[in-house]
Amino acid sequence: MKLVTAIIKPFKLDDVREALSEIGVQGVTVTEVKGFGRQKGHTELYRGAEYVVDFLPKVKVEIAIGDNLLDQVIESITKAANTGKIGDGKIFVTELQQAIRIRTGETGEEAV
């Protein structure tokens, strides 16, 4: 099993959710986060004063999947979240040791 974590632009969340749903992904966890990568933030004007926005709003999407879905999930997220501009985000894949469905006690891939 794998845990796929994608950091994407907030306005791309619906596109990513729909793309994942189309390939049969049922469970997704979404968290609003802030951060920066190569963008390094930007400068904004507020009431005539300039200030630096260091951390940009992003969305973290986490999906626990079986190994057989990994390539499809990566491809779906990449296509749906891509704008072609800096700050589109990143995808991280980690090994998932165990998963347990609390209600039924199912374990492993049956739990995801």
Number of C-alpha atoms within 10 A of each C-alpha: 19 19 18 20 19 23 24 26 18 15 11 17 20 12 15 22 20 14 21 22 15 11 12 11 18 13 13 14 10 15 11 12 14 13 14 15 12 7 12 13 15 11 10 11 9 8 5 7 7 10 11 11 13 13 15 16 13 23 20 20 20 19 20 25 22 15 13 10 15 17 9 15 20 17 12 20 23 19 12 18 24 16 13 7 7 10 19 16 19 14 15 11 15 11 11 15 9 12 16 14 13 9 7 8 10 13 13 15 16 11 16 18
